[in-house]
Amino acid sequence: MENVFITGASSGLGTALAIEYAKRGARLGLVGRRQDALLALRDRLPQSQLHQIYCLDVNDHAALHAAAMEFQHVCGEVHIVIASAGISVGTLSEDSADLPVFRKVMETNVLATVATFTPFIEHMRKNAVPSQCRLVGIASVAGIRGLPGASAYSASKAAVISYCESLRVELQASGIRVVTIAPGYIDTPMTQVNDYAMPFLMPAEKFAKRAITTIAAGTSYRVIPWQMGVVAKILRALPNFVYDYAFSKAPRKSRHLEL
């Protein structure tokens, strides 16, 4: 039985991943901010009594660490840790009122990813077969090139990509695999507020299946869906002046959503 710890489990990608892993017989540690959503999720999972829920904010690092340690104690060994918690909101650097929003996005999307992985690394070295262990960072295609009006989100996801790459190299000799998954547009509450066209929009359930296949293979980096991976490569290759012209009038995400 695989033991899987997932942050951001109370909605979106985290929920979809939890449902798919439970269908495959995994035992789950589910972290989220909303107790009602976590309880409802656990109740709908197969063998609901197996799964642990931890209602906390991932920016409370002490509470996150305590949850990680408790799940390790319950399971004996943890095989997969997925840092799925994240927030997205439009931001403008010219507005000083957005500085706290920038801070919140960076703390939740980047620092909480580090805080999620930290309690598990030494445990994985000692208590599990390292080659079976995965640390999974959920990035975004928005981290490949900066999107106008989404500077905090783009910067945070670029940081996740680079952080996971550094960690992957650090842990290479240990056998622990670090997997970076960069979703494109996935149909979740985070994208449902967007009032613009979203190419290659994918259902969350389909994303979860593909992500789990990627995680099991220990693939170092993957964009899902693959079509967005092609688009991302093209965008990355564009000269700055072409990219700047093409995206200067691109649609922008709404600002100051509740975080």
Beta strands, then each sheet from edge to edge (+ up, - down):
strand 1: 3-6
strand 2: 27-32
strand 3: 52-55
strand 4: 80-83
strand 5: 134-138
strand 6: 177-183
strand 7: 186-187
strand 8: 202-203
strand 9: 221-224
sheet 1: 3+ 2+ 1+ 4+ 5+ 6+ 9+
sheet 2: 7+ 8+
end
